Amino acid sequence: MRSNVASARLAAWQPLLLAALACVLIGIQVAMPLPPVWAALAGISLLAVAMWMGFAAHRTHQGGDDVHGYPLGALAALVDGEGVGLFVLTRGGQIRNPNRAFLRMVEADGDMPNDGLLFSEVMGGHADEDLRRLFDELRHQGTCKPFDCMRRRSDGWTRWLSLAAERLDNNSAVVIALDSTERKAVDTLLKWQDRVLRAMVDQVPAFIGLVDSRGRLMLHNRYFEDWFAGQNLDERTILDLFGPQAAELDRVLRQPDSGGVTQLALQLTSPSGELREFEADCLPLALEEGPGALSGWVLLCVDHTERTRAMQTLRSANERINRFLAMLSHELRNPLTAVRTACELLQRRDELSGLQSQRALAVMDRQSLQLQRIVDDLLDVARVTQGKIQLQREPIEIGALLRQMAEDFRDAARVQQVRVLVEDTDTAMFVSADSVRLRQVLGNLLSNALKSSTQGGQIELRARTEVGERIRIEVRDHGKGIAPALMSTLFEPFVQADSWSGKGLGLGLTVVRQMVELHGGKVFAHSLGPGQGACFTVLLPRIAPPMAPANDGSSRPPTDRPRRSGRVLLLDDEVDSTAALEALLTLEGYEVKCCADGSDGLLQIARWQAEVVVCDLGLPAPLSGFEVARALSENCARPYLIAYSGYGSKDDVARALAVGFDEHLVKPASPAALLAAIERGLTARRKLKQDIAPSDAAERVNRRQVKG
């Protein structure tokens, strides 16, 4: 560089040196004339010096215009092969002495215009702003650090150039240009990926952070900020943030890399003061490369509190279900054993006295009712859960209902030597309720009170009016009481108090709550603890007294048994139940026939002229009960069709009525309900015959007149 500068300075002094040398030679020739030979040699020497100076000047100016004597041409040629652009930029925005690399960058690789290139034309877009920035920085610092400029063409095509400059004088600078389009694209992609990654990490409901080897938090997600709202998290240690509860975690984060993920449980106190359970994963991470490099940890702390609670709830539910299944097996075996024993006795009826036979029949009756109650409880829970219970509301006087319920349970209470007392009320209190369901509620509460009562105990029933047009019904016992820990789950399925263990399925109170809520009421329990008794309270909306006499909930079917008649066809593939039902209907006075499949049933109906058909829906192929009803519906003189099936959902009933059944009964229906349905069918069938008979008589008269 020094030689280039010297050459440049020599070129600048070239005219003066040549003039001085010529004057010296002329002076010598005048003062003392030289021989011709010496004069010729002096002229040749002067010419050689001039040629050497001209060659040096040419070497100096071959790269472009001279700029303060600096040979930019040589430097431009040197960096051109490396793809680095070089040019002189004036304050007025003119580009001088650009090398080929820069011309290729700006797509101007060709003959240069006489007045050079304009920076604004080459760069476009924000060229004026970039030019002003460059010279402002040169004025203050003498150099301009690299910055990115966007070159935009008129067709929208863009490239990025990174420019750096060194000041030549107040009005010009040497500018180095690099094509940074690819680097800019990579930077943009990296920034986008960083934003996406941070957005994803911020959405994770867990502590995620980068911790150095001294336990200091270097990076963190939003969960940290939400948890420690308003606190400065910069370079805070984990122990400082989480407190003494994180001592073990802090120890792990300060130890050397263990070569794998370290997991440990952690309990932290939330900003609201709640103790939360976390699972911490610590992943070692080398932050730098080489020996002695900085290392750290990626920390992930996930809140497992809700999952732990859910698992505990599931385990408790699983335990309750297991207890329920064991209890269900026990509760089913007990009545089945009694029924089976009674059946064995009745098979030896010749050896039994009349009293023994009656006792066996009474056992079968009671235990079959017990089995039916078990099945009803199971079905009621499912029906209420699925919204398939329909209430048949009517006005009910609560005082009369309580007295009737006490009377119903008096015999069972007498066996346990427990008294059932009903508190008298001065005024009548009415509710709008389903009589059967309300008796079911009070029956379950009284049954639980009996289970909890001890010998010589007492059960109290009372009702009174509360403010807000509600009636408060209480069933109180003074027995074994309820543990406080059980109160919150007492009305959940399969839950039983210790005092009731082995005495039911744990569904009674669930049914009570569901039925009371269906009536728009509430139910809750109160107990001071074991041995302190319990009080169950039912709140129901009160209504005004009705004009007609109200039902006290004690309606029962009449006990007299009139002699009946009619042809009834039983269409069911359950042989035992069909045989028992055939015997019952025969005893009632009906003519009965049985069929086990739909095809045979259709033939018997046509031949025998059955008046009523009791048909199961789930008959074996090829004809189900639905298809039998569909086939009979085309006959105007068809029998009365009663669907009698274990399928009792709302959809099943609607489907049965849609295909032609006249009514639907769910197994096991009481004999009284089944007999009432058959009687309705016979009445409807006989009325239909009476309506058809006059038209048949008129048709016969018309036929005689035509023949006459």
C-alpha positions in Angstrom: 0.0 0.0 0.0 2.9 2.3 0.8 4.5 1.7 -2.7 1.1 2.5 -4.3 0.9 5.7 -2.3 4.5 6.6 -3.3 3.7 5.9 -7.0 0.7 8.1 -6.7 2.6 11.0 -5.2 5.3 10.5 -7.9 2.7 10.7 -10.6 1.4 13.9 -9.1 4.8 15.6 -9.2 5.6 14.3 -12.7 5.1 17.5 -14.7 7.3 19.6 -12.3 10.1 17.0 -12.3 10.2 16.8 -16.1 10.2 20.7 -16.4 13.0 21.0 -13.9 15.1 18.3 -15.6 14.7 20.0 -19.0 15.8 23.4 -17.6 18.9 21.8 -16.0 19.9 20.3 -19.4 19.3 23.5 -21.3 21.3 25.5 -18.7 24.3 23.2 -19.0 24.2 23.4 -22.8 24.2 27.2 -22.8 26.8 27.6 -20.1 29.3 25.1 -21.6 28.3 23.6 -24.8 28.6 19.8 -24.8 30.0 17.7 -27.6 27.3 16.3 -29.9 27.7 12.9 -28.5 27.1 14.0 -24.9 24.2 16.2 -25.9 22.5 13.3 -27.6 23.0 11.1 -24.5 21.5 13.8 -22.3 18.4 14.1 -24.6 18.0 10.3 -24.6 18.2 10.3 -20.8 15.5 13.0 -20.5 13.2 11.1 -22.8 13.7 7.8 -20.8 12.9 9.6 -17.6 9.7 11.0 -19.2 8.7 7.6 -20.5 9.2 6.0 -17.0 7.2 8.7 -15.3 4.4 8.2 -17.9 4.4 4.5 -17.4 4.2 4.9 -13.6 1.3 7.4 -14.1 -0.5 4.9 -16.3 -0.1 2.1 -13.6 -1.5 4.5 -11.1 -4.6 5.4 -13.1 -5.6 2.1 -14.7 -8.2 1.2 -12.1 -10.4 4.3 -12.6 -10.5 7.9 -11.5 -7.9 9.0 -9.0 -9.4 9.6 -5.6 -7.1 11.7 -3.5 -4.2 9.7 -4.9 -5.4 6.3 -3.6 -5.2 3.4 -6.2 -8.7 2.0 -5.8 -8.4 0.1 -9.0 -5.9 -2.3 -7.6 -8.0 -2.9 -4.4 -11.2 -3.4 -6.5 -9.5 -6.0 -8.7 -8.2 -7.8 -5.6 -11.8 -8.2 -4.0 -13.6 -8.7 -7.2 -12.9 -12.4 -7.4 -14.3 -12.9 -3.9 -17.7 -11.6 -4.8 -17.2 -8.4 -2.8 -18.5 -5.2 -4.3 -16.4 -2.0 -4.0 -17.2 1.5 -5.2 -16.8 5.1 -4.3 -20.0 6.9 -3.2 -20.4 10.6 -3.2 -22.7 12.6 -0.9 -24.8 13.5 -3.9 -25.5 9.8 -4.5 -23.2 9.1 -7.4 -21.4 5.7 -7.6 -17.8 6.0 -8.9 -15.2 3.3 -9.8 -17.5 0.2 -9.1 -15.8 -3.1 -9.5 -17.4 -5.9 -11.6 -18.7 -7.8 -8.5 -20.8 -4.8 -7.5 -22.0 -4.3 -11.1 -23.1 -8.0 -11.1 -25.0 -7.5 -7.8 -27.0 -4.6 -9.2 -27.3 -6.1 -12.7 -25.4 -3.3 -14.3 -22.5 -5.4 -15.6 -21.7 -3.5 -18.8 -20.5 -0.2 -20.1 -20.6 2.5 -17.4 -22.5 5.7 -18.1 -20.3 8.8 -18.5 -21.7 10.3 -15.3 -21.6 7.0 -13.4 -24.5 5.3 -11.6 -26.9 6.9 -9.2 -27.4 5.2 -5.8 -31.1 5.9 -5.9 -31.6 4.2 -9.3 -29.5 1.2 -8.3 -31.1 0.6 -4.9 -34.6 2.0 -5.3 -37.0 1.9 -2.4 -35.4 3.5 0.7 -32.2 4.5 -1.1 -32.3 8.2 0.1 -32.8 7.1 3.7 -29.9 4.6 3.4 -27.6 7.3 1.9 -28.4 9.8 4.6 -27.8 7.2 7.3 -24.4 6.2 5.8 -23.0 9.8 5.6 -24.4 10.7 9.0 -22.5 7.9 10.6 -19.4 8.7 8.6 -19.6 12.3 9.8 -19.7 11.3 13.4 -17.5 8.2 13.5 -15.5 8.3 10.3 -16.7 4.8 9.4 -20.1 3.2 8.9 -20.7 -0.2 10.4 -22.3 -2.8 8.1 -26.1 -2.4 7.7 -28.6 -4.1 5.4 -30.2 -2.2 2.5 -33.0 -3.6 0.4 -32.8 -3.2 -3.3 -36.2 -3.3 -4.9 -36.8 -3.3 -8.7 -39.9 -1.8 -10.3 -41.2 -5.3 -10.9 -41.2 -6.1 -7.2 -38.0 -8.3 -7.2 -35.9 -7.6 -4.2 -32.4 -8.4 -2.9 -30.5 -7.4 0.2 -27.1 -5.8 0.3 -24.9 -5.4 3.4 -23.0 -2.0 3.1 -20.0 -0.8 5.1 -18.1 2.4 4.4 -14.8 4.3 5.1 -14.7 8.1 4.7 -12.3 9.5 2.0 -13.3 13.1 2.6 -16.4 15.1 3.6 -18.1 14.3 0.3 -17.1 10.8 -0.6 -16.5 7.4 0.9 -15.3 3.9 -0.1 -18.1 1.5 0.2 -17.9 -2.3 0.5 -21.0 -4.3 -0.5 -21.9 -7.9 0.2 -25.0 -9.8 -1.1 -26.9 -10.7 2.1 -30.1 -11.9 0.5 -29.6 -15.6 1.5 -28.4 -14.6 5.0 -31.4 -12.3 5.4 -33.7 -15.1 4.4 -32.1 -17.4 6.9 -32.4 -14.8 9.6 -36.0 -14.2 8.8 -36.7 -18.0 8.9 -34.8 -18.3 12.2 -36.8 -15.4 13.7 -40.1 -16.9 12.5 -39.1 -20.3 14.0 -38.1 -18.6 17.2 -41.5 -16.8 17.5 -43.4 -20.0 16.7 -41.4 -22.0 19.2 -41.8 -19.4 21.9 -45.6 -19.2 21.2 -45.8 -23.0 21.4 -43.8 -23.1 24.6 -45.8 -20.3 26.2 -49.0 -22.2 25.6 -47.7 -25.3 27.6 -49.2 -25.2 31.1 -45.9 -26.1 32.7 -42.7 -24.5 33.9 -40.2 -24.6 31.0 -36.8 -23.0 31.4 -33.1 -23.1 30.7 -31.0 -23.2 33.9 -27.2 -22.8 34.0 -24.9 -24.9 36.1 -25.3 -22.5 39.1 -29.0 -23.0 39.2 -29.8 -19.6 37.6 -32.8 -19.2 35.3 -31.6 -18.0 32.0 -34.7 -18.5 29.8 -38.3 -19.1 30.8 -41.8 -19.4 29.3 -44.9 -17.5 30.2 -45.9 -20.0 32.9 -43.1 -18.7 35.0 -44.3 -15.1 34.5 -47.9 -16.0 35.4 -46.9 -17.9 38.5 -44.4 -15.3 39.7 -46.4 -12.3 38.4 -44.7 -8.9 39.0 -41.4 -10.5 40.0 -38.0 -10.0 38.3 -37.0 -13.4 37.0 -33.6 -12.4 35.5 -30.9 -14.7 36.8 -32.9 -15.8 39.8 -32.0 -19.2 41.1 -34.6 -22.0 41.2 -34.1 -22.3 45.0 -34.8 -18.6 45.3 -37.9 -18.8 43.2 -39.5 -22.0 44.4 -38.3 -21.8 48.0 -37.1 -24.6 50.3 -39.5 -27.1 48.7 -37.2 -27.2 45.7 -34.0 -28.0 47.6 -33.6 -31.4 46.0 -34.3 -29.9 42.5 -31.7 -27.2 43.1 -29.1 -29.9 44.2 -29.7 -31.8 40.9 -29.3 -28.7 38.8 -26.0 -27.8 40.4 -24.4 -31.3 40.0 -22.3 -32.4 37.0 -24.0 -33.8 33.9 -25.4 -37.2 34.9 -25.7 -38.3 31.2 -29.5 -38.7 31.2 -32.8 -37.2 32.2 -33.4 -36.8 36.0 -36.9 -37.0 37.3 -38.2 -36.1 40.7 -41.5 -35.1 42.4 -41.9 -31.6 43.6 -44.6 -29.8 45.7 -45.0 -26.1 45.2 -47.3 -23.6 46.8 -49.3 -21.6 44.2 -49.8 -17.9 44.4 -53.3 -18.6 45.9 -51.7 -20.6 48.7 -52.8 -24.1 47.3 -50.2 -26.9 47.5 -49.7 -28.3 44.0 -47.9 -31.5 42.9 -45.4 -31.3 40.1 -43.2 -33.7 38.3 -39.8 -32.2 37.3 -37.7 -33.5 34.4 -34.1 -32.2 34.1 -32.3 -32.7 30.8 -28.6 -31.9 30.6 -27.6 -29.5 27.9 -24.2 -28.3 26.6 -24.5 -24.6 26.0 -21.0 -24.4 24.5 -18.5 -26.8 22.9 -15.0 -27.8 23.9 -13.4 -28.5 27.3 -14.6 -26.3 30.1 -17.7 -25.3 28.1 -20.6 -23.8 29.9 -23.3 -26.4 30.6 -26.9 -26.2 31.9 -30.2 -27.9 32.1 -33.5 -27.8 30.3 -36.2 -27.8 33.1 -39.7 -29.1 32.6 -42.1 -29.0 35.6 -45.6 -30.4 34.9 -48.5 -29.8 37.3 -50.0 -33.3 38.0 -52.3 -32.2 40.8 -55.5 -32.7 38.8 -54.3 -35.9 37.3 -53.5 -37.2 40.7 -56.9 -36.3 42.0 -58.5 -37.8 39.0 -56.6 -41.1 39.5 -57.6 -41.1 43.2 -61.2 -40.5 42.2 -61.0 -43.4 39.6 -59.5 -45.7 42.2 -62.2 -44.8 44.7 -64.9 -45.4 42.0 -63.3 -48.7 41.0 -63.3 -49.8 44.7 -66.9 -48.8 45.0 -67.8 -50.7 41.9 -66.0 -53.8 43.1 -67.8 -53.5 46.4 -71.0 -53.0 44.5 -70.5 -56.1 42.4 -69.7 -58.2 45.5 -72.8 -56.8 47.2 -75.0 -57.3 44.2 -73.9 -61.0 44.1 -74.7 -61.3 47.8 -78.0 -59.5 47.5 -79.1 -61.7 44.5 -78.0 -64.9 46.1 -79.9 -64.4 49.3 -83.4 -64.2 47.7 -82.6 -66.7 45.1 -81.5 -69.2 47.8 -84.8 -68.6 49.6 -86.9 -69.0 46.4 -85.0 -72.2 45.4 -85.5 -73.7 48.9 -89.2 -72.8 48.8 -89.5 -74.4 45.4 -87.9 -77.6 46.8 -90.4 -77.6 49.6 -93.4 -77.1 47.3 -92.2 -80.0 45.1 -92.8 -82.2 48.2 -96.2 -80.6 48.9 -97.7 -84.0 49.7 -95.5 -84.1 52.8 -96.3 -80.5 53.8 -99.1 -79.2 56.0 -101.2 -76.3 54.7 -99.4 -73.9 57.0 -96.0 -75.0 55.7 -97.1 -74.5 52.1 -98.4 -71.0 52.9 -95.1 -70.1 54.5 -93.2 -71.4 51.4 -95.4 -69.3 49.1 -95.0 -66.3 51.4 -91.2 -66.7 51.2 -91.3 -66.9 47.4 -93.5 -63.8 47.3 -91.3 -61.7 49.6 -88.0 -62.7 48.0 -89.3 -62.2 44.4 -90.4 -58.7 45.5 -86.9 -58.2 46.9 -85.4 -59.2 43.6 -87.7 -56.9 41.8 -86.7 -54.0 44.1 -83.0 -54.7 43.3 -83.6 -54.6 39.6 -85.8 -51.5 39.9 -83.1 -49.7 41.8 -80.5 -50.5 39.1 -82.9 -49.5 36.3 -84.0 -46.3 38.1 -80.4 -45.1 38.4 -79.8 -45.7 34.7 -83.1 -44.2 33.6 -82.7 -41.0 35.6 -79.1 -40.7 34.3 -80.3 -41.0 30.8 -83.3 -38.7 31.4 -85.9 -41.5 30.7 -88.0 -41.1 33.9 -91.4 -39.5 33.3 -93.3 -38.4 36.4 -97.1 -38.8 36.7 -97.7 -35.8 39.0 -100.8 -35.4 41.1 -101.6 -33.5 44.4 -100.4 -35.4 47.4 -101.1 -34.6 51.1 -97.8 -35.1 52.9 -99.2 -35.7 56.4 -101.4 -38.5 55.2 -98.5 -40.0 53.2 -96.2 -40.0 56.2 -98.7 -41.8 58.3 -99.3 -44.4 55.6 -95.5 -45.0 55.3 -95.1 -45.4 59.0 -97.9 -48.0 59.0 -96.2 -49.8 56.1 -92.9 -50.1 58.0 -94.4 -50.7 61.4 -94.2 -54.5 61.2 -90.5 -54.4 60.1 -89.8 -52.0 62.9 -91.5 -54.2 65.4 -89.2 -57.1 64.5 -86.2 -54.9 65.3 -88.0 -53.4 68.4 -87.8 -49.9 66.9 -90.6 -47.4 67.2 -91.8 -45.3 64.2 -93.4 -42.0 65.3 -95.1 -39.4 63.1 -95.4 -35.9 64.2 -98.9 -34.5 63.8 -99.4 -31.4 61.7 -102.1 -28.8 62.2 -102.6 -27.9 58.5 -102.6 -29.9 55.4 -99.5 -29.6 53.2 -99.7 -30.5 49.5 -97.0 -31.2 46.9 -97.3 -32.0 43.2 -95.5 -35.3 42.9 -95.5 -38.8 41.4 -97.1 -41.0 44.1 -95.1 -44.1 43.3 -91.8 -42.2 43.2 -92.4 -40.2 46.4 -93.2 -43.4 48.2 -90.0 -44.8 46.8 -88.0 -41.9 48.2 -89.5 -42.1 51.7 -89.3 -45.9 51.7 -85.6 -45.8 51.0 -85.0 -43.3 53.8 -87.0 -45.3 56.2 -85.2 -48.5 55.2 -81.8 -46.8 55.9 -83.1 -45.5 59.2 -84.1 -49.1 60.2 -80.7 -50.4 59.2 -78.9 -47.8 61.3 -81.2 -48.0 64.4 -80.3 -50.2 67.3 -82.7 -52.3 69.4 -85.1 -50.1 71.4 -84.4 -47.1 69.1 -86.8 -44.7 67.6 -87.5 -43.2 64.1 -89.2 -39.9 63.8 -91.1 -38.6 60.7 -92.1 -34.9 60.6 -93.1 -32.4 58.0 -93.5 -28.6 58.2 -93.8 -25.6 56.0 -90.8 -23.4 55.4 -90.5 -19.8 54.2 -90.3 -19.7 50.4 -93.3 -22.0 49.8 -91.4 -25.2 50.5 -92.3 -28.3 52.5 -89.5 -29.8 54.7 -89.7 -33.5 55.4 -87.4 -35.1 57.9 -86.6 -38.7 58.6 -84.5 -38.9 61.8 -83.0 -41.9 63.7 -81.0 -42.1 66.8 -78.8 -45.0 65.7 -75.2 -45.5 64.5 -74.8 -42.2 62.7 -72.5 -41.3 59.8 -68.8 -40.6 59.7 -68.0 -37.0 58.6 -65.6 -38.3 55.9 -68.6 -40.0 54.2 -71.0 -37.0 54.1 -69.6 -35.6 50.8 -70.1 -38.8 48.9 -73.1 -40.2 50.7 -75.5 -39.8 47.7 -73.0 -41.2 45.1 -73.7 -44.6 43.6 -72.4 -47.7 45.5 -71.5 -45.7 48.6 -72.5 -47.2 51.9 -72.0 -46.2 55.5 -70.2 -48.7 57.7 -73.4 -49.2 59.7 -75.2 -50.3 56.5 -72.5 -52.5 55.2 -73.9 -55.8 53.8 -77.4 -54.4 53.8 -78.0 -53.2 50.2 -76.3 -52.2 47.0 -75.5 -48.6 47.9 -78.0 -47.3 45.3 -80.9 -46.3 47.6 -79.7 -42.8 48.4 -78.6 -42.2 44.8 -82.2 -43.0 43.7 -83.5 -40.7 46.5 -81.4 -37.8 45.3 -82.3 -38.3 41.7 -86.0 -38.6 42.3 -86.1 -35.6 44.6 -84.3 -33.5 42.1 -86.7 -34.6 39.3 -89.5 -33.2 41.5 -87.6 -29.8 41.8 -86.5 -30.4 45.3 -83.3 -31.0 47.3 -82.2 -33.7 49.8 -79.3 -33.6 52.3 -78.1 -35.5 55.4 -76.8 -34.4 58.8 -75.1 -36.4 61.4 -72.8 -35.4 64.4 -70.8 -38.6 63.8 -70.7 -42.2 64.7 -73.2 -43.1 67.4 -75.0 -39.8 67.1 -77.8 -40.8 64.7 -78.7 -39.1 61.4 -81.3 -36.9 59.9 -82.3 -36.9 56.2 -84.1 -33.8 55.0 -86.2 -33.5 51.8 -87.3 -30.1 50.5 -90.2 -30.0 48.0 -92.1 -27.1 46.4 -95.5 -26.6 48.0 -98.7 -26.2 46.1 -102.1 -24.8 47.0 -104.7 -27.4 48.2 -106.6 -29.0 45.3 -110.4 -28.7 44.8 -110.8 -32.5 44.6 -109.6 -34.9 47.4 -105.9 -35.5 47.1 -104.1 -38.8 46.9 -102.3 -39.8 50.0 -99.9 -42.0 48.0 -101.5 -45.2 49.4 -103.6 -46.3 46.4 -103.6 -50.0 46.0 -105.3 -52.3 43.5 -108.6 -53.8 44.7 -108.3 -57.1 46.6 -111.4 -58.8 45.2 -110.9 -61.1 42.2 -113.8 -61.2 39.8 -114.1 -64.2 37.5 -112.7 -63.3 34.0 -113.1 -64.7 30.5 -111.5 -64.3 27.1 -109.0 -65.8 24.7 -105.4 -64.8 25.4 -102.3 -65.9 23.4 -98.9 -65.7 25.1 -96.1 -65.3 22.5 -92.8 -65.6 24.3 -89.7 -67.9 24.0 -89.0 -67.9 27.8 -90.6 -71.2 28.6 -90.6 -71.0 32.4 -92.0 -67.5 32.7 -94.6 -68.3 30.0 -95.7 -71.4 31.8 -96.1 -69.6 35.1 -98.1 -66.8 33.4 -100.3 -69.3 31.7 -101.1 -70.9 35.0 -102.0 -67.6 36.6 -104.2 -66.5 33.7 -105.9 -69.9 33.7 -106.7 -69.5 37.4 -108.2 -66.1 36.6 -110.6 -67.8 34.1 -109.0 -67.0 30.7 -108.5 -69.4 27.9 -104.8 -69.4 27.3 -102.5 -70.7 24.5 -98.7 -70.4 24.3 -96.3 -70.0 21.3 -92.5 -69.7 21.3 -91.9 -68.1 17.9 -93.5 -65.5 15.7 -94.5 -67.7 12.7 -96.4 -70.2 14.9 -98.0 -67.3 16.8 -99.4 -65.8 13.6 -100.9 -69.2 12.7 -102.5 -69.7 16.1 -103.9 -66.1 16.1 -105.6 -66.8 12.8 -107.0 -70.2 13.7 -108.0 -69.7 17.3 -109.2 -66.1 16.9 -107.3 -64.8 19.9 -108.8 -61.6 21.4 -105.6 -60.4 23.3 -102.0 -61.2 22.4 -99.2 -60.7 25.1 -96.1 -60.6 23.0 -92.4 -60.4 23.8 -90.4 -58.0 21.6 -87.2 -60.1 21.5 -88.6 -63.2 19.8 -86.1 -65.4 17.9 -85.7 -65.2 14.1 -87.2 -65.1 11.6 -90.0 -62.9 13.2 -89.4 -60.6 16.1 -92.2 -59.2 18.2 -92.0 -56.0 16.1 -92.5 -57.9 12.9 -95.4 -59.9 14.3 -97.2 -56.6 15.3 -96.4 -55.1 11.8 -98.0 -58.2 10.1 -101.1 -58.1 12.3 -101.6 -54.3 11.9 -102.9 -54.8 8.4 -105.9 -56.7 9.7 -108.8 -54.5 10.9 -110.1 -57.3 13.0 -106.7 -58.0 14.7 -106.5 -58.9 18.4 -105.5 -56.4 21.0 -101.6 -56.3 21.2 -99.7 -55.9 24.4 -95.9 -55.7 24.2 -94.5 -57.4 27.3 -90.7 -57.1 27.3 -87.6 -56.3 29.3 -86.9 -53.6 26.8 -88.4 -50.6 28.5 -86.7 -47.5 27.3 -88.6 -44.5 25.9 -87.4 -45.4 22.4 -88.5 -49.0 22.8 -92.0 -48.0 23.9 -92.3 -45.5 21.0 -91.1 -48.1 18.5 -93.5 -50.7 19.8 -96.5 -48.4 19.6 -95.4 -47.2 16.1 -95.5 -50.7 14.6 -99.0 -51.5 15.9 -98.9 -52.5 19.6 -101.7 -51.0 21.6 -99.7 -50.7 24.9 -96.4 -51.6 26.4 -95.5 -53.3 29.7 -92.0 -53.7 31.1 -91.0 -57.0 32.7 -91.6 -57.9 35.4 -94.9 -56.2 35.6 -97.1 -56.9 38.6 -99.9 -59.5 38.0 -102.5 -56.7 38.7 -101.0 -54.5 36.0 -100.9 -57.3 33.5 -104.5 -58.4 34.3 -105.6 -54.7 34.0 -104.0 -54.5 30.5 -105.6 -57.7 29.4 -109.0 -56.5 30.6 -108.6 -53.2 28.7 -107.8 -55.2 25.6 -110.8 -57.5 25.9 -113.0 -54.4 26.5 -111.7 -52.7 23.4 -112.0 -55.9 21.3 -115.6 -56.4 22.4 -116.5 -52.8 21.7 -115.0 -53.2 18.2 -117.2 -56.2 17.6 -120.3 -54.3 18.6 -119.4 -51.5 16.3 -118.9 -53.9 13.4 -122.0 -56.0 14.0 -124.7 -53.4 12.8 -122.8 -52.8 9.6 -122.6 -56.6 9.0 -126.4 -56.9 9.6 -127.2 -54.1 7.2 -125.0 -55.7 4.6 -126.9 -59.0 4.9 -130.2 -57.3 4.5 -129.0 -55.6 1.4 -127.8 -58.9 0.0 -131.3 -60.5 0.6 -133.0 -57.6 -1.2 -130.8 -58.0 -4.2 -131.5 -61.7 -4.4 -135.3 -61.1 -4.0 
